[in-house]
Amino acid sequence: MAASKATLVCFMVVALAAVLLAAPGAVDAATCSPTQLTPCAPAIIGNAAPSAACCGKLKAHPASCLCKYKKDPNLQRYVNSPNGKKVFAACKVRLPRC
């Protein structure tokens, strides 16, 4: 009897994991990580020129994520700042209209 309960619990965990991974927002949430843009911090927070790594990360970052950052109260001050806009311009990345 204990073995069948363990099997049932294991099956339910696997099923739940499959549902969560197949959820429409699961992929977006995984790819929208502002920490991927840490190479841009010296340019956005300071007055440094954006590095090649920063520009590469910005170009590879989905526009939908940038829109989320623009609306996030904790991140919008960086994305919408004058230095943030300079970084986007220097990297030739268009800041999306959201």
N, C-alpha and C positions, 0 to 999 in steps of 0.2 A: 504493500500500500504506500509506503514512504517513497519507493522508487517511482511510482506513477505520479505522485504529487511533485516530485522533483522534476520529472520529465515535463509535466504540465507547466510548471513555473518557468522552466528553461524555454519552452516553446513560446510562452507569453512574452518573455523578455526579447526573444529574437523577433517576434511579430511586431512588438512595439518599436524596436529599433528600425525595422524595415519601414514602418509607417512614418516615423520621424525623418528618415533619410529620404523618403519619397515625397515629403511635404513640399509644396511649391516654394516656400520661402527658405528652405533649408540650404539650398545652394547659394542664394544671395547672402545669407547670414554668414556662411563660411568664407565667402570671398570678400566681404566688406570688413576689413580689419584695418583700422587707422594706424596700427603699429607697423603696417607694411610701408608706411610713408615716413618712417623715422629718419631716413637719409635726408629728408627735406627740412627737418627741424632747424638746423643751423641757418638755413636761408629764410625760413618763415619767422622764427623767433628773433634771430639776429639780423645782420645785414650782409651775410655771406652770399656769394653767388651760388645758385643751385648746382650741385654736383651732377655728373653724368648718371650716377646711381639714382639720385632723386628724380631726374627727368625720366629715366627708364621706368621707375615705379609709377610715376604720375601717368605716363602714357599707357601703362598696362592696367591701370586701375579702372574699373567700370564706372561710367558716368552715373549710373544709378547709386553707386556708393558715395560718390562726391555729393550728390543731392542729399543723401542722408546726413552727411557730415555738415552740409550747409544749414540743415534744419536742426541739428543737434545742439542744444544750448552749451554743451561742454566743448564742442569742436568748431562751431561757427565762427568764433572770434579769430581762429587761425585761418580758416578757408576764406573768410570774407575780409581779412585784414589787408591793408595796403601791401605789406610784404608778401602775403599769400598770393595776391593778385599778380605781383611782380614775378613770383616764382612760376606761376602758370604761364605768364607771357613769355618769360625767358626760356621755358621748356617747350614753348609752342603747343601748349595743351589748352584747349578751349574750356573754360569753366562753364559747365552746363547751366542752362536756365531751367529752374525747377518750379 
